[in-house]
Amino acid sequence: MTGADFTGCSLRGCVADGLKFVSASVQDCDLSGSRFKKPVFAKSSLRRANCSNIVWGASDARLGSTATDADSASFMDCYAGFACFNQARIAGYFFNTTFHDSEFLYANLSDSHIAGNGVGTRVSFAGCDLTRADFSRCRISGTSFSNATLDGTNFSDCDVGASVRGLDQIS
């Protein structure tokens, strides 16, 4: 769906396999409750999208499968500022994607790979509310958590690499 415009649309509860949003606008879109296997978001905008209670690239009994790396969601060079990912389950690869000031309350991103290129461009969770979010077993590098709310956020068994900012606030 290269160049598609879903601005303001409702894809609430949509179930799909292999969707590719390339240079697409998914701004202000209601994606809540959607179940996507292998979704790709590349150079796309999810600004202010409602992605609450989604399952993307992760196992879901309703899809009749368990996730593998090949099923992962991919976010590459995307902008998802001010979006809502509350209670979302995303297993995937995040590269040079900005989520600043978004909500991830009780979201589960465990087993994901989160990486910026380390040369000014990075994955950003700056200013996000990550209360009780689960980042366990993630590989994280080139990522900013600056000014994020990290109350009860789980980073257990993470492989934290170079250029990660903002995790020093975790006790």
Legacy VTK file of the C-alpha trace (Angstrom):
# vtk DataFile Version 3.0
C-alpha trace
ASCII
DATASET POLYDATA
POINTS 171 float
0.000 0.000 0.000
2.624 2.475 -1.094
1.523 6.061 -0.617
-1.908 5.071 0.730
-3.824 7.599 2.813
-5.705 6.114 5.759
-5.877 9.424 7.636
-8.826 9.351 10.021
-10.003 5.917 8.855
-11.173 3.097 11.090
-9.435 -0.251 10.778
-10.680 -1.218 14.226
-10.515 -4.974 14.839
-8.975 -5.675 11.411
-7.185 -9.036 11.052
-4.542 -9.296 8.327
-1.319 -11.016 7.307
1.569 -9.271 5.554
0.231 -5.701 5.293
2.856 -3.249 4.054
2.362 0.449 4.747
5.104 2.214 2.744
5.172 6.018 2.690
1.611 5.802 3.959
-0.424 8.083 6.194
-2.094 6.230 9.033
-2.528 9.439 11.034
-5.498 9.717 13.374
-6.475 6.204 12.290
-8.309 3.852 14.666
-6.375 0.577 14.589
-7.517 -0.518 18.052
-8.014 -4.240 18.531
-6.357 -5.062 15.195
-4.389 -8.300 14.744
-1.612 -8.083 12.149
0.839 -10.834 11.339
4.034 -9.554 9.667
2.971 -5.893 9.289
5.530 -3.503 7.823
5.456 0.234 8.426
8.177 1.968 6.382
8.535 5.744 6.049
4.966 6.054 7.279
3.186 8.292 9.771
1.064 6.920 12.598
0.740 10.319 14.309
-2.096 10.274 16.866
-3.171 6.766 15.767
-5.182 4.685 18.226
-3.286 1.399 18.463
-4.661 0.258 21.817
-5.186 -3.451 22.426
-3.455 -4.423 19.174
-1.512 -7.625 18.545
1.085 -7.097 15.811
3.764 -9.643 14.971
3.091 -11.562 18.170
1.379 -14.770 19.057
-2.376 -14.539 19.407
-4.660 -17.483 20.005
-7.313 -15.771 17.885
-4.977 -15.980 14.888
-4.341 -19.643 15.597
-0.567 -19.304 15.692
2.485 -18.502 17.717
4.868 -15.819 16.533
8.309 -16.433 15.085
10.907 -13.871 13.979
9.468 -14.171 10.477
6.088 -13.032 11.851
7.513 -9.897 13.472
6.174 -6.419 12.937
8.610 -3.955 11.348
8.791 -0.206 11.896
11.453 1.507 9.777
11.931 5.274 9.531
8.427 5.979 10.866
6.845 8.742 12.879
4.320 7.705 15.538
4.275 10.666 17.895
1.275 11.269 20.173
-0.135 7.803 19.390
-1.826 5.433 21.829
-0.375 1.924 22.213
-1.985 1.144 25.571
-2.204 -2.601 26.277
-0.672 -3.311 22.867
1.335 -6.478 22.133
4.007 -5.882 19.502
6.863 -8.254 18.748
9.079 -6.753 16.158
11.918 -4.743 14.780
11.997 -0.993 15.384
14.555 1.042 13.418
14.819 4.853 13.409
11.223 5.303 14.516
9.917 8.115 16.706
7.172 7.467 19.245
7.679 10.650 21.286
4.904 11.610 23.700
2.939 8.433 22.949
1.256 6.201 25.516
2.338 2.590 26.090
0.566 1.850 29.395
0.725 -1.904 30.072
2.056 -2.483 26.537
4.153 -5.575 25.812
7.093 -5.142 23.439
9.075 -8.060 24.860
11.470 -9.978 22.605
11.718 -7.051 20.182
14.805 -5.529 18.548
14.900 -1.757 18.983
17.754 0.039 17.202
18.728 3.439 15.900
21.691 3.893 13.620
23.616 5.719 16.336
24.443 8.687 14.096
21.854 11.199 15.231
18.916 9.115 14.116
17.452 6.799 16.693
14.379 5.176 18.022
12.745 7.626 20.399
10.421 6.927 23.290
11.185 10.416 24.645
8.351 11.808 26.726
6.319 8.598 26.405
4.258 7.145 29.217
5.679 3.629 29.516
3.997 2.821 32.831
4.086 -0.960 33.385
5.266 -1.562 29.799
7.226 -4.778 29.202
10.540 -4.561 27.329
11.890 -7.836 28.712
14.362 -9.757 26.562
14.638 -6.867 24.071
17.817 -5.903 22.244
18.043 -2.118 22.580
20.588 0.282 21.071
20.545 3.800 19.653
17.356 4.569 21.575
16.172 7.478 23.717
13.927 7.094 26.750
14.587 10.677 27.859
11.809 12.197 29.980
9.737 9.021 29.629
7.584 7.824 32.512
9.072 4.455 33.464
6.997 3.549 36.560
7.028 -0.241 36.809
8.498 -0.670 33.318
10.140 -4.091 32.884
13.596 -4.168 31.285
14.588 -7.584 32.663
17.011 -9.682 30.622
17.495 -6.892 28.053
20.625 -6.591 25.974
21.233 -2.840 26.223
23.829 -1.715 23.720
25.426 1.590 22.798
23.791 5.002 22.694
20.790 4.290 24.929
19.680 7.398 26.827
17.252 7.867 29.691
17.439 4.485 31.418
19.594 5.912 34.210
16.357 6.986 35.928
15.477 3.344 36.655
16.366 2.269 40.164
LINES 1 172
171 0 1 2 3 4 5 6 7 8 9 10 11 12 13 14 15 16 17 18 19 20 21 22 23 24 25 26 27 28 29 30 31 32 33 34 35 36 37 38 39 40 41 42 43 44 45 46 47 48 49 50 51 52 53 54 55 56 57 58 59 60 61 62 63 64 65 66 67 68 69 70 71 72 73 74 75 76 77 78 79 80 81 82 83 84 85 86 87 88 89 90 91 92 93 94 95 96 97 98 99 100 101 102 103 104 105 106 107 108 109 110 111 112 113 114 115 116 117 118 119 120 121 122 123 124 125 126 127 128 129 130 131 132 133 134 135 136 137 138 139 140 141 142 143 144 145 146 147 148 149 150 151 152 153 154 155 156 157 158 159 160 161 162 163 164 165 166 167 168 169 170
